[in-house]
Amino acid sequence: MDRLDAMRLFVRVVERGSFSAVAQEAGVGQSAVSKQIAVLEAHLGVQLLRRTSGA
């Protein structure tokens, strides 16, 4: 997955408000979405999303 795909995933996570919802619509695991966002954050040198347990 390239950076543009990771950016698209990021936008979808913001729109949907959920890593798991985006993972389900993309047909991948939640960890795959989270990892791609983490790689994008590392590349940019910023934290884009605050992760919580949802509880």
Secondary structure, DSSP 8 states (H G I E B T S, - for coil): --HHHHHHHHHHHHHHT-HHHHHHHHTS-HHHHHHHHHHHHHHHTS---------
